[in-house]
Structure formats: structure tokens, C-alpha cells
Amino acid sequence: MRKDVRILLVGEPKVGKTSLIMSLVSEEFPDEVPLRAEEITIPADVTPERVPTHIVDYSEAEQSDEQLYQEISKANVICIVYSVNNKKSIEKVTSHWIPLINDRTDKDSRVPLILVGNKSDLVEHSSMETILPIMNQYQDIETCVECSAKNLKNISELFYYAQKAVLHPTGPLYCPEEKELKSSCIKALTRIFKVSDLDNDGILNDNELNFFQRTCFNTPLAPQALEDVKNVVRRNMTDGVKDNGLTLKGFLFLHTLFIQRGRHETTWTVLRRFGYDDDLELTQEYLFPMIKIPPDCTTELNHNAYLFLQSVFDKHDKDRDCALSPEEVKDLFKVFPYMPWGPDVNNTVCTNDQGWITYQGYLSQWTLTTYLDVQRSLEYLGYLGYSIIYEQESQAAAITVTRNKRIDLQKKQTQRSVFRCNILGAQGSGKSGFLQAFLGRNLQQQRRIREDHKSFYAISTTYVYGQEKYLLLHEVMPDFDFLSEADLTCDVVCLVYDINNPRSFEYCAKVYKQYFIDSKTPCVVIAAKSDLHEVRQHYSLSPHEFCRKHKLHPPQPFTCNMTSAPNKDIYTRLTTMAMYPHMAQADLKNSTFWLRASVGATVFAVLGFAMYRALLKQR
């Protein structure tokens, strides 16, 4: 909401603009009225909306046209004052003042107007019959108030309505001609309904309505009040209440009713609580809350964030198969202004036999987004309403910023859950196959992936000494001369070569010597396509000799050309090296280091599967 409100009073001379301001301030009609009142500021604590309000007078006798134009451009709301006993001053509203104001304001951001009929104490009749056609003709007119500066009639109300026109404008919400909500308002309220519909059954039950009421207005509704609300909807429409819950149509009807009855502030309170600004766009402050990420630190989702994302998954997994069909994914992202996941996501995370993203794959994609682009993750959590559902100040409460990696190395332990492995190798060496094998896909399954649906990332879970960790694989484009900082920044490096291509290993050797020979980042050489005949590499040293010389682990044979799912031991090894870089070098000759990690991975993968099945049964 705005931090202050600036009200400008304009109109013909002698209609009582200055008297209105002075009567408001002194609470009595002034004996002497100056040509123009000084600008006054009403403090926040004495205004109904708790917002400082500046009231500005205009005098044709004292001010030039240029000064008037400047004041119009600065005003948040303009009161056009006329005298109810002066027909000429009423005619000037449409012949002079409204055209003048419209000429001086941007068409897309028109200032709300209040028509003020002063001197009502001098007449027996109302000017409303004359004013109503004007109000119907001009959409920018919020309301009309008849008042009297002399007997103080409706003075406070006048300035309250002016303040309300700025803080709770009708324009963005409602079309008076059509007598219905505007499309942008329907879109915003529909998102709010879907976020509040915690079980995604298309209705707001009593618990959900109470949570919504408490979230927006800090107070629950009494059972009778809930019934009264639903009865109002029932009396006005047939499909507004279903199974004793409020449907989307009923929800939209209630807000239409609030606006028609002049209670715009109710709808605006809801919209602002859910992050919307005056143009019904989600604010930058809501979508992108401040979060500080020092150098050498990474970003991960915390426990509460995973619980929230699990509830979102459950809410949309209608058939309870622990995977999201394309329709279910589309339904999940209806609260977004665009579809955030493309077809490449299905080749970045684990899917079921139908190619649908599994529960584990879904959490993995969120983990990937948070690690690579935390701002995007904050934005996505904002669309889903994380801070509202979990009653947090912002989505930043969902993020854990890990400690500096140097401290992890010094202490020889880490609390991190996500580890990045960059995959480097010459063109055609088998990098993409290595990524897809991590997701359980053999060569035959990989060949079905369309070229334009390929991904340079793969992420899934591994188990190291009983701890579940995420391993994020990133395929780096093979351009030796242009490896960026991002290409080199990781927890472990994979150098992949094709044992059947004599020129494949040379790239790995050059990259290692150029970028990693003095690095503390552990490196592993992968002898890919190990099902094929191994040829002699056109390099001064064989891969085994090179690894021995540089104290690297011997090349690890790898193939995904098999009928079953590829073996995943190598990925456990990579995660272990990323977690314990100090041990990776020390234990190169110690095969039990790898054995312990692999056995731990197998045991916990089985346990994890059993827990997964149990979770399935619960659902």
C-alpha cells in the first residue's frame, strides 16, 4: 500500500475549496477565508487508513497554469469542487476540469477523481440527478460527495473517500458499466483461491475459509458467520456453494458484492496480503525478497520448504501414483503467469515408465533451481504462496545459505546436501549418456530423447554413509579455450573420454593440466563406452599412466549400453569425493573407502525405497 496520499482540490473560484480544508483542520467554519490554504499534512495516526495525507489547495488568483499542471502531476487523487447552488460551476466540471486533468495525466495511469458538491446548506434539493450522468460518463470518477463547509456536513467523509480512492481504488477491480470484475482482478483472485484451496478439490471448506480469513484479516470467522456468508452466496447463485464449501464462482461473487457495496478495502486487503500491487501485479518485493549469499556459499531448500513442496505435490497428484502427469503439471502451475518447466525438465530428473516426473524427480528439480538460480526459486515459491501458507515473512525463510566452502575444507566436514559435479570431455565422448544413466536410462532409452528436449543437467539423490544427498551433474560444452568460472566452479570434476576414439583422451589431459592440476577440486577420469573395443589413445601417456602420474584414481570404466538400468556406483563415488575432498586424495589406493560408501548407498537405497512404498500406501 502507498506510504502517503496527496489530495488536490480544484474547481471554480468561490465554490469553497479553501473553506473545506480549513473546516476540516479547525472543525469550525472560518470567519475569514484566505485566497488559498497552505498545504497541510495530516499525520498517519489520525487518519482511518493510518497513512500520512497531504491536502493541497488551488487558487486561480494566486497560482499560474504551470503551477496547476505541476500539482495535477503530483496528486494521487483530485477533488473537483463545485457549488450545488451554482449551475455554471457544475457545467465547468465536464467542460473544463475533467478534460484539463485528462490532458495532464497519462492515459494508462489516470488519477482517481472525486466530485464534491459544496454548500449543501444553501439548498433544499440534491445535485445528484445532474451529477449521476457525469459519473456514468467518466470512469475515473470514484464517487460524489455532497457536503457543507459551513455546518461541517460530510467534511471528514469527503477526505476519507479521497484517501480511500487512492488506497483502495475501484478502477483496477471493477467495471461499473458491465457490473462485473475486471479480467485482471478475476485472474488475481483465481490464483488466491487456488493457493487457499489446500486440498485442490475446487472448493474452500470451512477449515480453508477460516485459514484464509485468519491470513488476511487476523481473525477467524465464527461458525454462524461462515454459514451466513455461504447463505448470501446460495441466495444469489446456484453454483456458488458445493458440498457446503465455497466454489471459485462463489468466491468471485463475494468480492463483486463487496465492491458493489463500497467495501473495496476488503478485496484490496486480500490482494495485498497475497502480494499484489495497485496494478494487480505481484510486487517485486513479494516475488524477490532480499537474501544475502556470500561468495563460495550455495543455496539449498530447508526442511520446511521440502514439506511445503511435498504438500503441493500431494495436492496435485490426483491419481496417487507418485508421479505428475502432463495434466497434473499444468494444473500445478496454473497459479504461475507462465509455464516454468519445459520438456527438458523430464530429461533432467527421474521419471516413471510413461516419462512423467516422479515425486523424487519433482523435488530434485526444485533443488536444482534453488542451487543454480535462487532468485527464480524464490519467485516460484511466491507464486505458490509459500510465505502465506507457512505464515513466514517471505519466501527467503525457505532457503538455507550454506557456509563458505573453505570452512568446510578446514573443518573436513560439511552440512551441505547438494553437490555439483561438472562433466567435461570432447565432443561425442559420452557425457550426455553419463548424465542420463544417472537417471536410470540405458542407451536404448536415451535414443528416444528428442534433440530439442535434451538437458545439460541431471540431478538425483545418492546415499553416502547413510546420508541422502543430491548430486547435480552439469555437462560443460567442449570449448577448451572458453571455460568460464561457472564451468570450473564445482565440488568434483568428471573428465570423460571415449575408449573407442583414439583422440578422445587428449582433451581430458589438456583440460586437467590447464585448469585442475593445482586445484583442490577432486577429479575422476571416466573411461566411457567400456562395452566397446578399447583403442590406444593418441597422447604421450596412456590414461592409466596419466592418472598414476598426477595421483588420480585409475580411469573408471562406464557404459550405459545394456538392457537393464545402468550401474550407479560411480555416482555414489562422485558424491563421496565431493563431500570428503580431503579423503578422496588420501584414500586413492584404499579400495575400502569406495566399498564403504557403495555398501552404504545400497543399504539406504533399499531402505529409501521401502519408506517410499510406505509413503505411497499412506497417500
N, C-alpha and C positions, 0 to 999 in steps of 0.2 A: 504494500500500500504506500501511497505517496507520503513523503515526510512532512510536507506542508501544503497549504491550499492558498491560492491567490485569487481573490474575488474582485472584479472590476465592476463598478456601477456606471452606466452610461444612460443617456436619454436627453430629451429636450430641456432647455433651461426652465427653471421654476416648477419642475414636476416633483421635487422633494428628495433628490438623491442624497444631498448633504444632511438633510433633516433625519433621514432614515438611519444614517451612520451615527449621528450624534444622539439620537434617541436610544439606539442600541447600547452605546457606551455609558450614557448618563442615566438611562432608564427614566428619562423625562423629556418632554418636548422642549427644545431650546427657545428662549425668548429672542435671541439674536442668532441668525444663521449666516456664517461667512460664505463667501463665493464658493469655497472648496474646502473640504475637510482634509487634514493631514492624513497620510497613510497610517493606519493603526494595525497593531498585531495583537491578536487575542491568544494568550498562552494555551498550550495543549491541555492543561489540567482543568480548564473551564469550558472546553468545547465537548459536545457529546461524543465525538469520534476520537478524542484525545490526540488531535493533530493541530499544530500551530496554524492560525489562519490570519492572512494579511488581507485587509479590506482597503481598496483603493477607490478614491472619488475622482470624477472627471468634471471639469468646468470649462465650457466653451470660452468663457470670458478670460480665463487665466492661462489656458493651455493652447498650444498650436496643434494643427492637424498632425504634424510629425510626432509630437509627444503622445497624442492619442493613439497613433498607429503602434508606437513602441509599447504602450500599456496593453493594447489588444494582443500583441505578440507574446507578452509575458503572462497574460492571465490564464488561469486554469478553468475559470467559469466567468461568464459575463451576465450581469443582471441588467436587462433593458427596462428602465423605469418609465412608466407613463402615468398620467393623471387620469383617474377614472371619470372625472368630470370635464375632460378636455379631449374632444374627438380628434383634434389635429395631432395631439401627442400620440394617440393610438395609431393614427394613419402613418405617422413617421416611423413606427416600429418596422413596417414592411417596406415602405418607400425609401427609407434612408438607412436605418440602423442595421437591419439584418444583411442587406446587400453589402454595406460597408465592412461589416465584420467578416463576411464570407470572402470578400476580396482580399482581406488582410491575413487570412489563415489558410493553411494547407488543406486541400480538399480531403486528403486521407486522414487527417487528424484534426477535425473540426472541434472547436471549443463548445462545450455544452452551454445552452442559453436558458436563462430563467426570465420569464416575463413577470414584471412586478407592477401591479396596479395600486398606486399610492392614493392617499386622500379619500379612502372609502368612507370616512366620517362625514364627507360633504354630500353624499348621495344616498338615496334610499334603495336604488337598484344596483344589480351586479353588472360588471362589464363582460362577464364570461360568454354571453351569447355572441359578442363581437370577437372575442379572443379565441374561442374554440376552433373556428375555421382556420385561423392563423396557425394554431398549434398542429392541426392536421396537415397543413401545407408544408411545414418545415420540420424535418426530422430532428434537427439539432436542438429544438426546444424541449427541455426536460419536463418543465411544469410551469404553471402560472399561479402566482400568489397575490391575493388582494390584501392590502394592509393599510394601516394609518400610522404615520409617524406621530401624529398629534395625540391620539389616545393609546398608542403603543400596541395596537392590534396586529398580531402576526409578525411582529418585528423579529423576535428570536427564531420563529419558524422560517422566515424568509432566508436568513443566513444559514440555518440548519439545512434547508433544501439545497442551497447553493453549495454548501460543503459536501452534501450527500451526492450531488450531481457529479462532483469530481471523484470522490472516493468510491462511489457505487453507481457508476453511470448505467443508464438503460441501453444506450446505443449499441454496445457490443453484444448485448444479451438478447434483445427482443425487437421484433419488427411490429410496430403498432398497427400498420396498415393490414398486415396479414394476420395479426393477433396470434403470432407464434414465435417460438425461439428461433434465433438465427442459426445457420448451419454450423458456424464455428463454436457456438455455445453448446449445441447438441453434441458435437464431436468431443468437446472437453468433458461434458457431463457423462457421456457414454464411457469414456476412459475411467472416470471416477467411479462409475457404477461397477465396471468390470474389476477394478482394483479392489473395491469393497466387497465384491461377491467372492468371498474367501473359498467357497467350495465349487464355484463355477457352475452352479445349477441354473443360472439365468434369473434367479430371484434373490432379493435380500430378505432373509429370515429375521426373526426378532433379535437374535444374537448379533447378526451382521448390522442390522439397523442401529442397535444400541452402541456397537463399536464405532460405527460411522458418526453417530450423534456425539459420542464422547470425544472422538478425534477432532471434530470440527468445532464443537461448542462447549467442550469440557464438562458436560453433564449428561447422564443417561436419561432416556425417556421412561416415564412410569408406564407400567403395562396398559393402563387405561388410555394414556396419551398415544401410545402406539396404535391401539385399536381405533382411536378417533381419527388418526392420520389415515389409516387404511380405509376406514368408512367413508371419509371425504373422497378418496380415490374411487371407491366402489360406486358411490352415488353418481360420479361423473363419467365413468368409462367402464366397459365390460371386461377388458383385458389388462387392467392396471394392477390387479391383485390376483395371485395364483398360489394355490396351496398355502394360503394365509401369509404369503410373502409378497413384497413389492416387486413388480416387474420393471424392466427398463422404461416401458411406456408410462407406467405409474410414477416412476421416479422423475421423468421429464415433465409429466403433467404437474406434479407438485411444485416444481421450480417455475413453471409457467404461471401457476396460481400465485406464488409468492410475488412475482414481478408485477402481475396484473393488479395485485392488491397493494402495490407500493413498497413491498418488503424486499427490495433489490439487495439490501445488505445481507440477507440470509444466503442468497445464491453466491454473492461475492465472497462471503466468509468461507464457503465450501470451496470455491475455485481457488482462492488464495492459499487455503490450507493444503491443497493438492498441488501447489507450485505455479499457478497461473498468474500472469501479469494483466495489465489493463487491456491488452490487445488479445487476450486469451491464448497467449503463447507461454509455454513453460519457461520460467526465468533462467538466465544463465547461472544465477546464484543457487537455484534449486538443482539444476542438472549437473553443474560442475562446482561442487563445494571445494573450498581450499584444502589442499593436502600437501604437506611438505615431504619431498623424497630426496634425501641427501645423496651425494654421489656414492657409487658402489653398494647401494641398497636396492632391494627388489620389492615388489608389491604382490601380496597374496590376499586371498579371501580368508576371513576368520571363521570361527565355528558358527557364529550366529548367521553369517552370510550364507554358509552352506545349508544350514537348517531352513533359511528363508527360501533358497533356490530349490531345495527338496520339496517344500510345500507348494511352490509354483509348479514344479514338475507333476506332483501328485494331482494337483488341481486340474491339469490339462490332459493327463494320461487317462482318458475316459475308459479305455478297454482294459486297463490294468495289466498291460503286457510288458511293463517296464521299458517301453520304447515310445518315441513320439512319431506318429505317422505324419506325412506332409500336412494333412488337415489339422492335426493337433498342434503342429509347429505354427501354422498360420493363425490358429486361434490364440495361442500363447502370445504372439506378437501383435495382436490387434490393438494393444494399448500403446504401440510404438507408431510414430508418424511414417515409418518406412520399415521394410523387411531387413533386419540387421544381418541375418545369416544367409549366405549364398550357397550354391551347390557344392562349393569347395569344402564347406564345413563337414559334409558327410565323408570326405576323404582326409579329414584332419583328426577325427576322433573315431572311437569304436561304434560300429553299427550292428544291427542284427542281420539275419539272412536276407531280409527284404530291403536292406540298405537304409533302415530307419535308425535315427540316433537313439542309442540306449541311454539309460539313466546315468551310467558311468561316463558315457561319451558326452552327455549334456553337461555334467559337472566339469568334465575335462575342458570343454570349450570355454566355459566361464573362467576357469583357472587360467587358460591361455590368454584370454582377452585381458584379464586383470594383470597378468605378468607383463605382457607386451605393450598394453595401452590402457593404463589405469583410468585415464580420463573417460575413455569410451565405456569402460566398465561402470564407472560412476553414473554416466548418462543412462545406460541401460537399466541399472538398478533404480534410477529415478523414475523412468517410465513405468516400471513395475510397482513403484510405490513402497520401496524398502523402508525408508525413514518413517513413513506413515504407519505401515503395518507393524513395524517393530518399535515404534514410538521413540525414534532416535532423532537427534538434532539434524543429521544429514546422512547421506549415503557413505560419507567418509568413515562413519562408525563401522562399516563392513570391511574395511581394509586394514591389513597389518603391513606395516613397513618394516622389513627385516633389518637387522643391524648390519653395519658395514662388513663386507666380506673379509677385509683384513683382520678384523677382530675374530671372526670365525677361524681363520688360519692360525692366528696367535693362540687361541684357546683350544684349537684342534677339535672343535665340535661346533655344530650348527643347529639352530632351531628352525631352519627353513624347510619348507615342504615341497618347493618347486625347484627343479634343477634343469639348466639349459645345456643341451649338447648340440654343438654346431657340426654339421656334416659337410666335409669338403672332399672334393675329388674331381677328376677330369670328366668331361662330357661322356656319358654312356658307361660310367664306371659302376653304376648300380646304386646310386644314392637314393633315388625315388623308391626303388624296391626295398631298400633298407628301412625307409620311413614307413611304407605300407605294411611291411612284415611286422612291425611293432604293433600294428592294429589288428594282427591276426590274419592278414591276407596273403595267400600264396601267389605265385606268378600268374596262374590262370585267372584268379580273381582280379588281379591288378590290371590285366589286359582289357578288362571291361570298362575301366575308368576313362571317360572322355577327356580329351586333351584340355578342353577349356574348363573342366571341373577339377583339374589337378591342384594339389596344395603343396606348398613348400614347408609346411609344418605338420607334425604329428605329435599328439600328446595322449598319454595314458598313465595308469598307475603301475608302479612296481613295488615290491616289498624288499626292504633291506633290514636284516636283523629284526624282523617283526614289525617294522615301521612302514606304514603306507606312505609312499612319496609319489609325486608327479614327475615324470621325465618328459621334457619338452625337446623334441628333435627339430632342428631347423636346417633345411637344405640350402647351402650357400651356393650362389651361382659361380661357375668355374671361371672367374676372370682374375687371374693371378695378380695383375698389375693394379687392380682397383678393389682390394678388400677393405671395406670400411671398418670403423670402430665397432659397429654393431655385429659385423661378420666375425670379429675376433673376440668380442666380449661374451664369455660363456663360462660354464663350470667344468666342462670336459669337451675334448675335441675328438671327432672321428675322422680319420683320413682313409677314404675308401678307394681301393683300386680293383680293377677287373683282372683276375689272374689269367684270363684268356686273351688279353690285349697287351702286347709287349711294350707299348708306350704309355700305359696307364699309370704305373707307379711313379714315374718321373715327376708328375705334377705333385703328388703327395710329398715326395722328398724335398722338392723346391719350396713348397708352402711351409713345411715344418722348419726348414733351415732359415727361411726368411722371417717367419712370424712367431714361431713357438719354441725355438731351441733354447732360449733363455727365459721362457715364460714358466710361471708356477702352475699353469693350467695343465692338468693331466691329458695325455694324448694316447689314443688307441688306433692302431692300424687294422683295418678290416680288409681281409682278402675275399672280396665278393665274387659271386658266381662260382663257388667252390665245387659245384657239381660238374663244371666243365674241365677240360684238359688244361693244366697249368703250363704256361709257356715262360721262357726266360725273358725277364724284363730288360729293356734297353736302357740300363742305368749302371753306373760304375759298381754299385753294390747291389746284391740281391736284397729283397725286402727283409729277409731274416737277418742278414748281415747288417743292414742299415739299422734295424731295431736294436740289435745287440750293441752296435757302436754307440748309439745315442741313449742306451739304457731304457729302451721302451719295451713293453710287453711284446712277445712274438706276435706276428700277424694272426688275427683271429679269423678262421675260415667261416664263411657265411654264405648261405644260399636260401632263396625263397622258392626255388623250383622244386616243389614237392606237392603231393596230393593233399596232405594234411596242413594244419596251421603251422607256420614256421616256429622254430625253437626261439624262446625269448630269454635264454640265459644271458646272452650278450648285453641285453638292455639292463638287466639287474647289475651286471658288472659295471656298466657305464654309470648307473646311478650311485653305486657304491664308491666309485672313484670320485664322482662329483661331491659326495658327502664327506669323504675322507681323503682329500688330495694328498695329505702328508703321508698316509699309509699306502697310497697307490704306488708310489715310487719305492718305498721301503720294502713292500711285500711283493715285488715283481716276481721273485723266484719262489715265493711261498704259495703253492697252489691251494693250501688250506684256506687262505684269505678269500679266494673266489668260491671255494667249496662251501664255506660257512654262509656266505651271502646267498648263494644259489639255493642251498637247502632251506634257509630261512624264507626265501622267496616262494619256494614250492609249498611249504607248510602253510604260509599265510595266504597264499593264493587259494588254497583249498578251503581254509577257514573263511576267507573272504567270500568265496562262492556259497558256502553253507549259510553265512549270515545274509547274503543277498537273496537266497531262496526263502529264508525265514521272513525277510522283509516283504518279499513278494506275497507270501501267504497272508501276512498281516494286512496288506493292502487289499 
